[in-house]
Amino acid sequence: MESAVLRTEALSAYFGETEVVKRVHLRIPEKKVTSIMGPSGCGKSTLIRCFNRMHEMISGARVEGKVYLQEQDVYAMDPITVRTRIGMVFQRPNPFPMMTIRNNVLAGYKLNGIRLSSSERDEIVETSLRGAALWDEVKDFLNRKGTFLSGGQQQRLCIARALAVNPDVLLFDEPTSALDPKSTAHIESLMIELKDQVTVTLVTHNTAQAGRVSDFIAFLYLGELIEFGPTGQLMTIPKDKRTEEFLTGKFGQEEKR
């Protein structure tokens, strides 16, 4: 098995008394793309929000079990540090609307009170935007608002903002669900390129997308991890009947959270 940058031990997540993620044991391989797949309402987004301690920000939510980042207990770390090292890109692009493109990229430093020289800021902005395959499109407009960009460009700006603080892991929560096919293809290509520098974890219910971009797939159903393995193996010879039924579109009525 590849070395794991993230791993969970008996991880459970609750909303009040309702258990929506159930004792998940999972290893996320380093510098690979791992897709977490399953029907709507099966706990996929909740699971990754436990990785970077965003789940606990919801009133009445709680977590049991362990999450380790490079063998450090995430729940013994400062939450801001965790969210810097485990970045997140959401379903809908969310650049800070009052900030320029440049300041959106640097937002993590400003929010954490980290002072940078002018040359450091310039280098971080260019490197991050290049990493998000956006530099050539925006280099002449860095002082315009991030909302000036198209939806697909805004999503790549959010990726640049996450990359700017040098995370170990990037979590993508259905990042193409609000985008057109061309922008979707662009983001998918970018995720594959990004694994050279960062571990990518993608939440998706789109089996074709998981097949295109993933090295590994975890199949989640009703909060339980049903199956995990290399993409080629899981997509062609799944071990569990529920995985097979999901992949072939024969799945029964989805249960909603």
N, C-alpha and C positions, 0 to 999 in steps of 0.2 A: 504494500500500500504506500502511496505517496506520503511525504511528510505533511502533517496537518498544521495549518496555521490557526485554524479555529476548531475547537471540538466541544461537544456538549456531553454531559453525563446526566441521565435521568431528568432532562429539562422539561418542566411543565410550566404552562402559563395559564393564568386565570383572569376572568372578568367577574369580580365578585366570587360567587361559589361555583361558577361554570368553568370547567376545565376545557380549554380550547386547544392546547398543545399538551400531549400526554407522554411523559417520560421518554423523551427523544434522546437517543444516543447517536451522534453524528460526527463524522470527521470531514472537515472541508480541506481538500488538498491545496497546498501552496502553489501560487502562480498557475492556477488552472481556472477554467470556467465551470462552476457547478450550478446546475439549474435545480431549483426546488419547484416541483411540478405537482399539480393536483387540481381537482375541481374547485369551483368557487366556494368559499366558506370553509375550507378544510384546515385553515390555520397557517397557511404559507406566510402571509405578511406578518402575522403575530410572531411566528418563529423567528424571522430575521430581526424583528424589532427587539426581541430578547437579546440578540447578539450584541447590539450597541446600546442597550439600556434605554431604548425609547418606549418600550412597553410600559415601564413603571411610571411614565409621565401621565398616563391615563388614570383618572380617578377610579379607585376600586380595583385596579389591576395589580397583580403580583406574580412573582416567579418563584419556582422551586427548582432545585437541582443546580448544576454548575455549567458555566461557560468559560472556556479557557482561550485566551489569545496568546499564542506563542508561549503556552504553559503558564501564563499569568491569569489569575482568577479575575475575570472582568468585573464581578460584583464586589471585589475588594479594592478596585481602582477608582480614581476620580471619574465621575460620569463624563465630564467634558473631555478628559484625556481619551476615554474610551471612544467617544463619538468623533474625535479627531483621527484616531487610528483605524476606526471602522466607519468609513464614510457611507452616506446613503444618497441614492438618486431615486426620486419618487415617481409615481405614475404620471403626474402632470408636471411640466416644467415650472419651477418656482424661483426664478431669479428675483433678488430683492428689487422691487419695482422702482425705488427712489435712488438706486445706486447705478453708477456707470458700469459698463462691461468690465473695465479695469478694476473698479472697487468691488464688484461681485467676486472676481477671482481672489482678491485679497481679503475677503470678508472674514475668513477664519482667523487670520492674524489679528485683525482689528478687534474682533469679538473677544479674543483671548488676551488682548493687551500686549501683543508682541510687537516691539518696535523694529522697523526695518529701514535700512538706508535706501536712498533712491535707486541705486544700482541693483540692490537686492530685490526691490519691488519689481523693477523692470524685468529682471531675469525670471522671477517667479511667474509673472503674468505671461510672458512669452512661452516659457517652458510648459506651463499648464495648458495654455490654449493650443499649443502644438500637440500636446498629449491628447487633447480632446478633438483633434483634427479640425480646429476652428480658426487658428491663427491667420491663415491666408485670407479668410473671409471677413475678418473683423479688425485686422491690424491698423487700418486707417480710420477706425471708428471707435477707438477704445474709450473715448470720453462721452459716448452716447449711452443712453439708458439701455439696460439689458432687455427691456421690453420692446425695444426697436427691432429685435431679431425675430425671425420666423420661429414657429414652434419647435422644429427640429434643431435649429441653432440654439434656442433657449435651453433645450435639454442638454446639448453639448456644453453650453456655458455652465450649467449646473455640475456636469461631470468635471469640467476644468476647476471649478470652485472646490470640489471634493479632492481632486488630485493635488491642489496647491499645497496642502498641509502634509503631503507625503504619507498617505495612509498605508496600512498593511493590507487592508481589505476594502473593497467597494461593494456595497449591497445595492442591487438594482431591483426595485419593486414594480414589476410590470412597466418598465420605462418607455415602452413604445405603444401603450394602449391608447394614448391620445394623439398619435402621430399618423401621418399618411404613409403609404407603402414605401415611397422613396426615402423619407426620413427614417423609417423603421430599418430599412436596409443599411443606411448609414450608421445607425446606432449599433446594429448587430455586428457590422464589420469592425467598429471601434472596440466593442467588448472583446472580440477575438484578439485585436492588437494589444489591448491593455494588459492582458495576462502576462506579457513580457516584463511588466513592472509592478503589477499588483494582483492580488487574488480577487477574482470576480465571483460573486454569488448572485444569481438571477432568480427572481420569483416570476413564474409564468404559468398560465394554464394552456399556453399554445404549444402543442406537442411538436409542430413543425419548427417553431423557433428554437425550442430546446434542442432538437436534433441538429439544427444548423450551427449553433454556437457553443454547445456544451462539450466538455471533456467527461464530466460525470453528471448523473441525474439522481436526485432523491425524489421518490414519489410519496406524497403525503395524502392521507385520507382520514377525515374525521379526527384530525389532530395527531394521528399516529404515523410514524415513519414505517411505511409498508416495505419499501425496497430501496436500496442504494447500490449503484455500480457504475462502471464505465458506460458511456452513452451508447456505443455500438451494441454492447451486450444487453443492456436493459431495454433498448428499443426493439431488438430482434428476438431475444429469447428471455423475456421477463420470467422470473421465478414464481410470482404471485398472480393468481387469476385476476385480482382487482386491478393490478397494473396493466395486464393485457387488455382487459375490458376498457380501461380508460384510453389506452393508446389506439385501440381500434374503433373508438367512438361508440362502443356498446354499453357504456356505463349507464347505470340506472339513474333514477331521479336523484339529483344532487341535494344533499342536505345542507341547509344554510345555517351559518353561525348566527 
